């Protein structure tokens, strides 16, 4: 008797469309990354990091390493616990039973399931978040009260619930309407959603966590605007964020697009740094804007989402033949969130590797724009001491989670650029 062949996902129209969507997303990502990511940002090549003892005292290194060690313990523990919980709910019948209990139309049930899973994930990791918060308080890195911290946590969860709910409702609506072509259509729409989110984030989300006031007239404001003009970046305003109400760290960034573009500096930066060091920070951020790094990251993210939705179509097609709910059925929400969480962790090395290259280019540009390597080196040292940054993190940790070069790498780059002037 002839053996009956079970069709694979690639033999179905939906599977072929999902495969095509995945390949298009991967191809777009590779093309963008190859073309626009600065893979050799340092003239003459990236130098080896400087020795830690050439920059910091032994007690400073010891304090930073001790803080970073415990920060990694709490951070990695939280990541592992959240992944375990989301996978437990996503790949077992428990998540489906939770979805089945939700009342209302399908779209309302999707939102309720997302909310329930977000709350569960937050509650199981809350003790670890509290431990991390205590560590920051003991180190003097946090200034906010516990109620203010809790309020920021709630706001962050609400933002996550809203964005995730919108994405899943769009995905499910498309999957219910176009049962075969949904990977391509939903992938395209969610890629557009990523791009749109990048534009509305400064307007809708940033004000939830900080208040902004114009930087008062004076030498620093004048120098920032002059620097932006020299770098060819049109800036509508220079604003100060009230970051000191929750942190002691120093930062600045360029926010918005077109006529809404503005330079935002933390009030801690204005109060704690001299003008040359503050300009070094701003020059770094202006480089991001001059090279459209936010747009590059947005388009890379959109391509990644397109590939991810295609891959989701392939994986859920296999899962469906094994009795799992298909995309469009509310019972599939926990499984999709579990797959998304796993994908985010697995994609971190690639995402952060690209980020480190972009950040290195911004450092090189800042050194060129300010022509002041010594203030840059002094700034990096001060930032590291202020934030208790580990000067020599474990190599695999830096590769997987490090979005910026280490402080010792950044100082080595500054000295290399200085020698080549």
Residue pairs with C-beta under 8 A, 6 or more apart in sequence:
6 321
8 15
9 15
9 18
9 314
9 317
9 318
9 321
10 16
10 19
12 180
12 317
13 180
13 181
14 179
14 180
14 181
14 182
14 183
14 313
14 317
15 313
15 314
15 317
17 180
17 181
17 183
17 184
17 313
18 183
18 310
18 311
18 312
18 313
18 314
18 317
19 310
19 314
20 184
20 310
21 183
21 184
21 187
21 306
21 307
21 309
21 310
21 313
22 307
22 310
22 311
22 313
22 314
23 310
24 306
24 307
24 310
25 187
25 303
25 304
25 305
25 306
25 307
25 308
25 309
25 310
26 303
26 307
28 303
28 306
28 307
29 300
29 303
29 304
29 307
32 296
32 299
32 300
32 303
33 300
33 354
36 296
37 296
37 354
37 357
37 358
38 291
38 357
38 358
38 360
38 361
39 357
41 357
41 358
41 360
41 361
41 364
42 360
42 364
42 413
42 416
42 417
43 364
43 416
43 417
43 420
44 416
44 420
46 360
46 409
46 413
47 412
47 413
47 415
47 416
48 412
49 392
49 406
49 408
49 409
49 411
49 412
50 408
50 411
50 412
50 415
51 408
52 61
52 391
52 392
52 408
53 61
55 381
55 391
55 407
55 408
55 411
56 64
56 381
56 384
56 385
56 391
60 385
61 391
61 392
63 388
64 384
64 385
64 388
64 389
64 390
64 391
65 390
65 391
65 392
67 135
67 139
67 388
67 390
68 388
68 389
68 390
68 393
69 390
70 135
71 132
71 135
72 397
74 128
74 129
74 131
74 132
74 135
75 132
77 128
78 125
78 128
78 129
78 132
79 345
81 124
81 125
81 128
82 121
82 124
82 125
82 341
83 341
83 342
83 345
85 120
85 121
85 124
86 117
86 121
86 334
86 337
86 338
86 341
87 338
87 341
87 342
88 94
89 95
89 98
89 117
89 120
89 334
89 338
90 334
90 335
90 336
90 337
90 338
90 339
91 335
91 338
95 117
95 331
95 333
95 334
95 335
95 338
96 325
96 331
96 334
98 113
98 116
98 117
98 334
99 109
99 113
99 330
99 331
99 333
99 334
100 330
100 331
102 108
102 109
102 112
102 113
102 116
102 330
103 109
103 112
104 112
106 172
106 176
106 330
107 169
107 172
107 173
109 330
110 165
110 168
110 169
110 172
110 330
110 333
111 161
111 165
111 169
113 330
113 333
113 334
114 161
114 164
114 165
114 168
114 333
114 337
115 161
115 165
117 333
117 334
117 337
118 157
118 160
118 161
118 164
119 157
122 153
122 157
129 153
133 142
133 149
136 142
139 388
140 248
141 247
141 248
141 249
141 387
141 388
142 149
142 246
142 247
142 248
143 244
143 245
143 246
143 247
143 248
144 152
144 245
144 246
144 247
148 245
148 246
149 246
152 209
152 246
155 208
155 209
159 205
159 208
163 197
164 337
166 193
167 190
167 193
168 333
168 336
170 186
170 189
170 190
170 193
171 182
171 186
171 190
171 309
171 327
171 336
172 327
172 328
172 330
174 182
174 185
174 186
174 189
175 182
175 186
175 326
175 327
175 328
176 328
178 185
179 328
182 313
182 327
182 328
183 309
183 310
183 312
183 313
184 310
186 309
187 305
187 306
187 307
187 308
187 309
187 310
188 306
190 305
190 306
190 309
191 302
191 303
191 305
191 306
192 302
193 305
194 298
194 301
194 302
194 305
195 298
195 299
195 302
198 294
198 295
198 297
198 298
198 301
199 257
202 255
202 256
202 260
203 256
203 260
206 212
206 255
210 241
210 242
210 243
211 241
211 242
212 239
212 240
212 241
212 242
212 264
213 239
213 240
213 242
214 237
214 238
214 239
214 240
215 221
215 224
215 238
215 239
215 240
215 265
215 270
219 275
220 270
220 275
220 278
220 279
221 238
223 275
223 279
224 235
224 238
224 263
224 265
224 279
224 282
225 235
225 238
227 279
227 282
227 283
227 286
227 369
227 370
228 234
228 235
228 263
228 286
230 369
231 283
231 286
231 287
231 290
231 369
232 290
233 254
233 261
233 286
233 289
233 290
234 261
235 254
235 261
235 262
235 263
236 256
236 259
236 260
236 261
236 262
237 262
237 263
238 262
238 263
238 264
238 265
239 262
239 263
239 264
239 265
240 264
240 265
240 266
240 267
240 270
241 264
241 265
241 266
241 267
242 267
243 249
243 251
243 266
243 267
243 268
244 266
244 267
244 268
244 271
247 268
248 268
248 386
249 266
249 268
249 383
249 386
249 387
250 266
250 268
250 269
250 272
250 273
250 281
250 382
250 383
250 386
251 265
251 266
251 268
251 269
251 281
252 263
252 264
252 265
252 266
252 269
252 278
252 281
252 282
252 284
252 285
253 263
253 264
253 285
253 288
254 261
254 262
254 263
254 264
254 285
254 286
254 288
254 289
254 294
255 261
255 262
255 263
255 264
256 262
261 289
263 282
263 285
263 286
265 278
265 281
265 282
269 278
269 281
270 278
272 386
273 281
273 379
273 382
274 375
276 370
276 372
276 375
277 375
277 376
277 378
277 379
277 382
279 370
279 372
279 375
280 366
280 370
280 372
280 375
280 376
280 379
281 366
281 379
283 365
283 366
283 369
283 370
284 362
284 363
284 365
284 366
285 362
286 365
286 369
287 293
287 361
287 362
287 365
287 366
287 369
288 294
288 358
288 362
290 365
291 358
291 361
291 362
291 365
293 358
293 362
296 358
297 355
297 358
300 354
304 347
308 340
308 343
311 343
312 327
312 336
312 339
313 327
315 339
316 324
316 326
316 327
316 332
316 335
316 336
319 335
320 326
324 332
324 335
325 331
325 332
325 335
326 332
327 336
348 400
348 401
349 399
349 400
352 399
352 400
352 401
352 402
352 403
353 399
355 403
355 404
356 402
356 403
356 404
356 405
359 403
359 404
359 405
360 405
360 413
363 376
363 405
363 410
363 413
363 414
364 413
364 417
366 376
367 373
367 376
367 413
367 414
367 417
367 418
368 417
370 376
371 421
373 414
373 415
373 417
373 418
376 414
377 411
377 414
377 415
380 407
380 410
380 411
380 414
381 407
381 411
383 389
383 407
384 391
384 407
389 406
389 407
390 406
391 406
391 407
391 408
392 406
392 408
393 402
393 406
398 406
404 410
405 413
